[in-house]
Amino acid sequence: MSNTALLTRPAVTRHLRAVEDVAPLAPAPTAPAAAPAPAARQLPAGTAPRGFALYVGIDEAKAAEDGVSLSVLVEALRRTLGELAPHAETYATVALAPTTAGGRDVDVVRLALHEPSAVARTQQDEPDEDAAPGGVTVDISRKRVLIDGASAAFTFKEFELLQYLVLREGRTIERTELVSSLWQGTADDDAPGERTIDVHVRRLRAKLGRYEDIVRTVRGVGYRFDRHADVVIRYGHGSPSPDRF
């Protein structure tokens, strides 16, 4: 389900609220001497807490059973944070995962969003970084594309175009979205027209060679990347999340 669909649903009026502390009805009994507080967790040198991430595992079907939607939950959490900590800055992103992904919803979400500890648990199942298999390897962490084990001479913009489609697997991307997203901040005179995108895609496909069909054309709309047996995606840590609210 697209994020646009989530955001266009009618808003639900209720949202989470902060609850005032309630004074105890009777004096609490005297507690025994407290044990020494445990030592504070040692942080890596030069670092300090700057915020937190809350991973929520729930799909639209389960949310609907509870009478809400993902967009309603996001807005409720944002309002609550606004009440509790007006200085907090928020960013929400939806986790897209294959429908066949098994396991707990929250674990699927953590892996889809490349949470470091979740990714680390899968490292032993991943091929050696330098042992690229046949086919196409899109190495997002290193910003490179390997074709049959050899590095392909992609330009920065060609890699961005392929990465944009790969991270939105299964979703048809309109030409207008590609222009606005990949040439964001570019002066109007320098930004390509919608038809110029077709030229960029043709050059991309030419470099993909016999694997050119991994970038599919949806006539009259745009382009799409579908899961493909000849393609391996290496995300690494800190890879961009696909879509956002």
MOMO-V294840 format. One record per residue. N is the residue number from 1. SS is DSSP state (helix for helix, strand for strand, loop for the rest). PHI is phi in degrees with one decimal (* if undefined). Layout:
n=(N | N)
ss=(SS | SS)
phi=(PHI | PHI)
This chain:
n=(1 | 2 | 3 | 4 | 5 | 6 | 7 | 8 | 9 | 10 | 11 | 12 | 13 | 14 | 15 | 16 | 17 | 18 | 19 | 20 | 21 | 22 | 23 | 24 | 25 | 26 | 27 | 28 | 29 | 30 | 31 | 32 | 33 | 34 | 35 | 36 | 37 | 38 | 39 | 40 | 41 | 42 | 43 | 44 | 45 | 46 | 47 | 48 | 49 | 50 | 51 | 52 | 53 | 54 | 55 | 56 | 57 | 58 | 59 | 60 | 61 | 62 | 63 | 64 | 65 | 66 | 67 | 68 | 69 | 70 | 71 | 72 | 73 | 74 | 75 | 76 | 77 | 78 | 79 | 80 | 81 | 82 | 83 | 84 | 85 | 86 | 87 | 88 | 89 | 90 | 91 | 92 | 93 | 94 | 95 | 96 | 97 | 98 | 99 | 100 | 101 | 102 | 103 | 104 | 105 | 106 | 107 | 108 | 109 | 110 | 111 | 112 | 113 | 114 | 115 | 116 | 117 | 118 | 119 | 120 | 121 | 122 | 123 | 124 | 125 | 126 | 127 | 128 | 129 | 130 | 131 | 132 | 133 | 134 | 135 | 136 | 137 | 138 | 139 | 140 | 141 | 142 | 143 | 144 | 145 | 146 | 147 | 148 | 149 | 150 | 151 | 152 | 153 | 154 | 155 | 156 | 157 | 158 | 159 | 160 | 161 | 162 | 163 | 164 | 165 | 166 | 167 | 168 | 169 | 170 | 171 | 172 | 173 | 174 | 175 | 176 | 177 | 178 | 179 | 180 | 181 | 182 | 183 | 184 | 185 | 186 | 187 | 188 | 189 | 190 | 191 | 192 | 193 | 194 | 195 | 196 | 197 | 198 | 199 | 200 | 201 | 202 | 203 | 204 | 205 | 206 | 207 | 208 | 209 | 210 | 211 | 212 | 213 | 214 | 215 | 216 | 217 | 218 | 219 | 220 | 221 | 222 | 223 | 224 | 225 | 226 | 227 | 228 | 229 | 230 | 231 | 232 | 233 | 234 | 235 | 236 | 237 | 238 | 239 | 240 | 241 | 242 | 243 | 244 | 245)
ss=(loop | loop | helix | helix | helix | helix | helix | loop | loop | loop | loop | loop | loop | loop | loop | loop | loop | loop | loop | loop | loop | loop | loop | loop | loop | loop | loop | loop | loop | loop | loop | loop | loop | loop | loop | loop | loop | loop | loop | loop | loop | loop | loop | loop | loop | loop | loop | loop | loop | loop | loop | loop | loop | loop | loop | loop | loop | loop | loop | helix | helix | helix | helix | helix | helix | loop | loop | loop | loop | helix | helix | helix | helix | helix | helix | helix | helix | helix | helix | helix | helix | helix | helix | helix | loop | loop | loop | loop | loop | loop | loop | loop | strand | strand | loop | loop | loop | loop | loop | loop | loop | loop | loop | loop | helix | helix | helix | helix | helix | helix | helix | helix | loop | loop | loop | helix | helix | helix | helix | helix | loop | loop | helix | helix | helix | loop | loop | loop | loop | loop | loop | loop | loop | loop | loop | strand | strand | strand | strand | loop | loop | loop | loop | strand | strand | strand | strand | loop | loop | strand | strand | loop | loop | loop | loop | helix | helix | helix | helix | helix | helix | helix | helix | helix | helix | helix | loop | loop | loop | loop | loop | loop | strand | strand | helix | helix | helix | helix | helix | helix | helix | helix | loop | loop | loop | loop | loop | loop | loop | loop | loop | loop | loop | helix | helix | helix | helix | helix | helix | helix | helix | helix | helix | helix | helix | helix | helix | helix | helix | helix | helix | helix | helix | helix | strand | strand | strand | strand | loop | loop | loop | strand | strand | strand | strand | loop | loop | loop | loop | loop | strand | strand | strand | strand | loop | loop | loop | loop | loop | loop | loop | loop | strand | strand | loop)
phi=(* | -75.7 | -67.0 | -60.1 | -62.5 | -64.1 | -77.2 | -87.5 | -72.1 | -57.4 | -71.0 | -96.6 | -70.1 | -75.0 | -153.9 | -67.2 | -128.1 | -72.4 | -110.3 | -67.2 | -63.4 | -106.0 | -69.2 | -65.3 | -71.7 | -138.8 | -58.3 | -72.0 | -61.4 | -63.6 | -87.3 | -63.5 | -54.2 | -70.8 | -70.4 | -54.5 | -64.5 | -63.4 | -61.3 | -61.5 | -62.8 | -75.1 | -96.3 | -56.4 | -55.5 | 81.2 | -118.0 | -153.6 | -60.4 | -122.8 | 155.8 | -153.9 | -116.6 | -114.6 | -92.5 | -117.1 | -100.4 | -164.6 | -102.1 | -63.4 | -65.4 | -67.7 | -63.7 | -63.3 | -61.8 | -89.8 | 80.8 | -134.2 | -141.5 | -61.5 | -64.9 | -65.3 | -62.8 | -61.4 | -64.6 | -63.8 | -65.8 | -64.3 | -65.1 | -63.3 | -62.6 | -63.4 | -74.9 | -81.1 | -143.8 | -57.5 | -84.2 | -70.6 | -102.2 | -124.6 | -147.8 | -119.5 | -138.1 | -89.7 | -91.0 | -99.3 | -139.2 | -56.5 | -64.3 | -89.1 | -63.4 | -100.1 | 98.5 | -65.1 | -55.1 | -67.2 | -71.2 | -62.4 | -63.2 | -60.1 | -72.0 | -62.7 | -94.8 | 61.1 | -65.2 | -50.2 | -68.3 | -69.0 | -67.0 | -59.5 | -69.1 | -98.8 | -58.8 | -66.4 | -93.2 | -91.8 | -69.0 | -58.0 | -58.0 | -92.2 | -102.8 | -73.8 | -76.5 | -67.7 | 89.8 | -109.1 | -114.4 | -98.7 | -96.2 | -67.8 | -65.8 | -104.0 | 54.9 | -147.4 | -127.2 | -108.8 | -118.9 | 52.2 | 87.6 | -103.6 | -71.0 | -93.6 | -86.1 | -84.1 | -76.0 | -56.9 | -69.4 | -65.2 | -65.4 | -57.5 | -62.4 | -65.1 | -60.4 | -60.7 | -71.2 | -62.0 | -71.0 | -118.3 | -47.2 | 85.2 | -105.4 | -75.6 | -103.1 | -71.5 | -60.3 | -61.7 | -67.8 | -62.1 | -64.7 | -67.8 | -86.7 | -86.5 | -118.5 | -62.6 | 85.4 | -82.2 | -58.5 | -55.4 | -69.5 | -94.4 | -71.9 | -73.1 | -79.7 | -59.8 | -72.2 | -65.9 | -58.8 | -60.1 | -65.6 | -60.8 | -66.8 | -61.6 | -65.4 | -61.4 | -65.3 | -61.0 | -77.0 | -75.6 | 60.5 | -70.0 | -102.3 | -60.5 | -76.3 | -70.0 | -101.9 | -94.2 | -94.2 | -106.8 | -55.3 | 78.5 | -124.0 | 173.5 | -136.0 | -149.4 | -109.9 | -108.4 | -55.5 | -136.3 | -63.2 | -90.0 | -117.6 | -116.3 | -108.5 | -109.6 | -87.7 | 71.7 | -85.8 | 79.1 | -67.5 | -66.3 | -79.3 | -67.8 | -134.2 | -138.0 | -76.2)
